[in-house]
């Protein structure tokens, strides 16, 4: 079905799924244990070992992982959390669910990540936390934000939803001692259909997150099962159903085994795009600072002043040439939910990036001839 759907169209992305994932999920279904159980525990252990964190807590999504992270770190109702406006609504949703207030800051022009200087200008007595976002698979400058948070006594957390497999100064994201959250949505590096993960080195935060994600039951399903039902749970407060299932984790474990190949393919595709775009003055390829190893979960390009076609029009023209692209990330402070309360907010780099950027297809299995077709479509779309 997938091949028929994209027979004449180069998609923006395509998850790398096959018989291995199907067989792993089938085994779980036949085992009779399909909710949160031993496969989730194994998936958590494997993720923690890979990135170099003490704990990993699987959840239903990166949004729920971010929400739990803020709760266990002490974000309370009324607290301000600084984050980029140039990001997914999921980040804002997590803050709102936690009772916090979104204070948007501007981004760096080249990296599309939070600008530390602008963040510092927006700190107020109500500011409680800084939410870094490793945008488009490119790590933020962790050391600068860690110093900033320490100086002002703020909580620091990292949304690494798009950056699983990326590295900061040679070490995987999630392994730098900053509580971090991953997404396993089909558009991310590996997928469990839906799903997320919180990684942390703090024993107390990890245990608290596990309790909160399971409706604060005093005994986990797995422990109760191992005790043959002889353990009885109690509830001392309210919580959430943020539990990943063993069916999802089974898929995730197979996907995890493909990560190195996925990273290598994406890096090779990004390299070829860079070479093919070098002679096109109207398009600016992505920038990667020395401290970062990009995972290339997305390939974001930017129209330059020499371009006579807008980024949005490029997306439309590319679609007409059977190449699926996407417009750049739209500022959250322009969204109807925030627009009225943020009417006076101006974020120059954020708004510029939103106007000038769009995404080209990149995914494991994208062939060289397809990439050349993409770039030829870019050239043609720039003129007609």
C-alpha positions in Angstrom: 0.0 0.0 0.0 2.8 2.4 0.9 4.6 1.8 -2.4 1.4 2.5 -4.3 0.7 5.6 -2.3 4.1 7.1 -3.2 4.6 5.6 -6.6 4.6 9.0 -8.3 5.5 11.1 -5.3 8.7 11.5 -3.2 7.4 11.8 0.3 8.8 14.1 3.0 9.5 11.1 5.1 8.9 7.3 5.3 9.4 5.3 8.5 11.7 2.3 8.1 9.3 -0.5 9.2 9.2 -4.1 8.0 8.7 -7.8 8.9 11.0 -7.6 12.0 8.8 -5.0 13.7 5.6 -6.9 12.7 7.0 -10.2 14.1 8.2 -8.6 17.3 4.7 -7.1 17.9 3.0 -10.3 17.0 5.1 -12.2 19.6 4.0 -9.7 22.3 0.3 -10.0 21.3 0.5 -13.8 21.5 2.3 -13.6 24.9 -0.8 -12.1 26.4 1.1 -9.2 28.0 0.3 -6.1 25.9 0.3 -3.2 28.3 3.3 -1.8 30.2 5.5 -4.7 31.1 8.8 -6.4 30.5 9.3 -5.1 27.0 8.9 -1.6 28.1 11.4 -2.2 30.9 13.9 -3.6 28.4 13.3 -0.7 26.0 13.9 1.8 28.9 17.1 0.0 29.9 18.5 -0.1 26.3 17.8 3.6 25.8 19.4 4.6 29.1 22.5 2.5 28.3 22.8 3.9 24.8 22.6 7.6 25.7 24.5 7.3 29.0 21.8 8.1 31.5 20.9 6.3 34.8 17.2 6.1 34.1 14.7 6.1 31.2 11.0 6.3 31.8 8.8 5.4 28.8 5.6 7.4 28.2 2.8 7.9 25.7 4.5 10.8 24.0 7.2 13.4 24.3 4.5 15.8 25.5 3.7 13.6 28.4 7.4 13.1 29.1 7.9 16.9 29.2 4.9 17.3 31.5 6.3 14.7 33.9 9.7 16.2 33.8 8.4 19.6 34.8 6.3 18.1 37.6 9.1 16.0 39.1 11.6 19.0 38.9 9.2 21.3 40.7 7.5 23.5 38.1 4.3 24.8 39.8 1.1 26.6 38.7 1.9 30.1 37.7 5.6 29.5 37.1 7.1 30.9 33.9 8.9 28.6 31.5 11.1 30.2 28.8 11.1 28.3 25.5 11.3 29.1 21.8 8.3 30.2 19.9 9.9 28.5 16.9 8.8 25.0 17.9 5.9 22.5 18.1 2.7 23.3 20.0 3.5 20.2 22.1 6.1 22.1 24.0 3.6 24.8 25.0 0.9 22.2 25.7 3.2 20.5 28.2 3.8 23.8 30.0 0.1 24.7 30.1 -0.8 21.2 31.4 1.7 21.7 34.2 0.0 25.0 35.1 2.9 27.1 33.8 3.1 30.2 31.7 4.9 30.2 28.3 7.4 33.0 27.9 8.7 32.8 24.4 12.3 33.8 23.4 14.0 34.3 20.1 16.3 31.8 18.3 19.8 32.0 16.8 19.6 32.6 13.1 21.9 29.8 12.0 20.9 27.0 14.4 17.2 27.7 14.9 17.8 26.9 18.6 17.1 29.2 21.5 19.3 32.3 21.7 20.9 32.3 25.2 21.3 36.1 25.2 17.6 36.6 24.4 16.6 34.1 27.1 18.6 36.0 29.7 16.8 39.2 28.7 13.4 37.6 29.3 14.1 36.2 32.8 11.7 37.6 35.4 11.1 37.0 39.1 8.4 34.5 38.0 10.7 32.5 35.8 11.2 29.0 37.0 12.6 27.0 34.1 14.3 27.0 30.7 13.1 24.5 28.1 15.8 23.9 25.5 14.6 22.5 22.2 17.1 20.7 20.0 15.4 21.9 16.9 15.3 19.8 13.7 17.7 17.3 15.1 20.5 19.8 16.0 21.6 20.0 19.7 21.3 23.2 21.5 24.4 24.6 23.3 23.9 22.8 26.6 26.9 24.3 28.4 25.7 27.9 27.8 22.2 27.1 29.0 23.5 25.1 32.0 25.6 28.1 33.1 22.7 30.5 32.6 20.3 28.3 34.6 22.9 27.9 37.4 23.5 31.7 37.5 19.8 32.5 37.9 18.8 29.4 39.9 16.5 28.0 37.2 15.4 24.5 36.3 16.9 23.3 32.9 15.3 20.6 30.8 15.8 19.6 27.2 13.3 18.7 24.6 15.3 16.3 22.4 12.2 15.0 20.6 13.8 15.4 17.2 17.4 14.7 18.3 17.5 11.1 19.3 20.9 9.9 18.1 22.4 13.4 17.8 25.4 14.3 19.9 26.7 17.3 21.8 30.5 17.4 22.1 30.7 13.8 21.0 28.1 12.4 23.5 24.5 11.4 22.8 21.8 13.8 23.7 20.2 12.6 27.0 23.6 11.8 28.4 24.7 15.2 29.7 23.0 15.2 33.1 20.1 17.4 31.9 16.7 15.8 32.1 15.8 15.1 28.4 12.8 13.9 26.5 12.6 12.0 23.2 9.7 11.4 20.8 9.0 8.1 18.9 6.4 9.6 16.6 6.8 8.2 13.0 8.4 11.5 11.9 11.2 11.1 14.4 14.4 9.1 14.3 12.9 5.8 15.5 9.3 5.1 16.0 6.9 3.2 18.3 3.9 4.7 16.5 3.3 7.1 19.3 5.5 7.2 22.4 8.1 9.2 24.3 10.9 8.8 26.9 12.2 10.8 29.8 15.9 10.2 30.7 17.5 11.5 33.9 20.3 10.7 36.3 18.2 11.6 39.3 16.9 8.5 41.1 14.1 10.3 42.9 12.8 12.1 39.7 12.8 8.8 37.8 10.9 7.0 40.5 8.4 9.8 40.9 7.9 9.9 37.1 7.1 6.2 37.0 4.5 6.5 39.7 2.9 9.6 38.1 2.7 7.9 34.7 0.8 4.9 36.1 -2.1 6.8 37.9 0.1 6.9 41.1 -0.7 3.3 41.9 1.4 2.2 44.9 2.2 -1.1 43.1 3.1 -1.4 39.4 1.2 -3.8 37.1 4.5 -5.7 36.6 5.2 -6.2 40.3 1.6 -7.2 41.0 1.8 -9.7 38.1 5.0 -11.2 39.5 3.4 -11.5 42.9 0.5 -13.4 41.3 -1.9 -10.8 42.4 -1.0 -11.0 46.1 0.1 -7.3 46.2 -2.7 -4.7 46.5 -2.3 -1.2 45.2 -3.5 2.1 46.8 -3.8 5.7 45.5 -2.6 8.5 47.7 -3.0 11.3 45.1 -4.1 11.8 41.5 -1.9 11.0 38.5 -2.0 10.2 34.8 -2.2 7.3 32.4 1.0 8.0 30.5 2.0 4.4 30.0 3.7 3.0 26.9 2.6 -0.5 26.0 4.7 -3.6 25.4 3.4 -3.7 21.9 5.0 -0.3 21.2 8.2 -1.2 23.1 8.6 -4.3 20.9 8.6 -2.2 17.8 11.0 0.3 19.5 13.5 -2.4 20.3 13.7 -3.5 16.7 13.9 0.1 15.6 16.7 0.7 18.1 18.7 -2.0 16.4 18.5 -0.1 13.2 19.6 3.3 14.7 23.2 3.2 13.5 22.2 2.4 10.0 19.5 5.1 10.1 22.0 7.7 11.3 24.5 6.7 8.7 22.0 6.9 5.8 20.6 10.3 7.0 24.1 11.7 7.3 25.0 10.5 3.8 21.8 12.0 2.4 22.5 15.3 4.1 26.0 15.4 2.7 24.7 14.8 -0.8 22.1 17.5 -0.4 24.8 19.9 0.7 26.9 19.2 -2.4 23.9 19.5 -4.7 22.8 22.8 -3.1 26.3 24.4 -3.2 25.7 26.0 -6.6 22.2 27.3 -5.9 22.5 30.8 -4.6 18.8 31.1 -3.8 18.9 28.3 -1.2 20.9 28.2 2.1 21.6 24.7 3.4 21.6 23.9 7.1 24.4 25.0 9.4 26.1 22.7 11.9 28.2 24.2 14.7 31.4 22.4 15.8 30.0 21.2 19.0 27.2 19.3 17.4 26.7 16.0 15.5 23.4 16.5 13.7 21.1 13.4 13.4 19.3 14.8 10.4 15.8 14.0 11.5 14.8 16.8 9.1 16.6 18.8 6.4 15.7 22.5 6.7 16.7 24.9 4.0 16.3 28.6 3.7 15.5 31.0 0.9 18.1 33.7 0.5 17.6 37.3 -0.6 18.4 36.3 -4.2 15.3 34.0 -4.3 12.4 35.5 -6.1 10.0 32.8 -4.8 8.8 32.6 -1.2 9.4 29.5 0.9 5.6 28.8 1.0 5.4 29.1 -2.8 8.4 26.7 -3.1 6.4 24.1 -1.1 3.4 24.5 -3.5 5.6 24.3 -6.6 7.5 21.3 -5.3 4.2 19.5 -4.6 3.2 20.2 -8.2 6.4 18.4 -9.3 5.6 15.4 -7.1 8.0 16.2 -4.3 6.5 16.6 -0.8 8.1 19.3 1.3 6.8 21.2 4.3 6.8 24.9 5.3 9.1 26.0 8.1 8.0 25.9 11.7 5.4 28.5 12.4 5.8 30.8 15.5 3.6 29.8 18.4 3.1 33.4 19.4 1.2 33.8 16.1 -1.1 30.9 16.8 -4.7 31.8 17.8 -4.3 30.3 21.3 -1.5 32.8 22.1 -2.0 35.6 19.6 -4.1 37.9 21.8 -2.0 37.6 24.9 1.2 37.9 22.9 0.0 40.7 20.6 3.0 43.0 21.5 5.7 40.2 21.2 8.2 40.6 18.4 10.8 37.8 17.8 12.8 38.9 14.7 14.8 35.8 14.0 11.8 33.5 14.7 9.6 35.4 12.4 12.2 35.5 9.7 12.9 31.8 9.9 9.2 31.0 9.6 9.0 33.0 6.4 12.1 31.8 4.8 12.5 28.1 5.6 11.1 24.8 4.3 11.9 21.1 4.6 13.2 18.8 1.9 12.6 15.0 2.0 15.0 13.0 4.1 14.6 9.4 5.5 16.4 6.0 5.4 15.9 4.5 2.0 15.8 7.8 0.1 17.8 7.0 -3.1 20.4 9.1 -4.7 18.4 9.5 -7.9 15.4 10.6 -5.8 17.6 13.2 -4.1 18.8 14.5 -7.5 15.1 14.7 -8.5 14.4 16.7 -5.4 17.1 19.2 -6.2 16.2 19.4 -9.9 12.6 20.2 -8.7 14.1 22.9 -6.4 15.9 24.5 -9.4 12.8 24.4 -11.5 10.6 25.8 -8.8 12.8 28.8 -8.2 12.1 30.0 -11.7 8.6 28.7 -12.6 
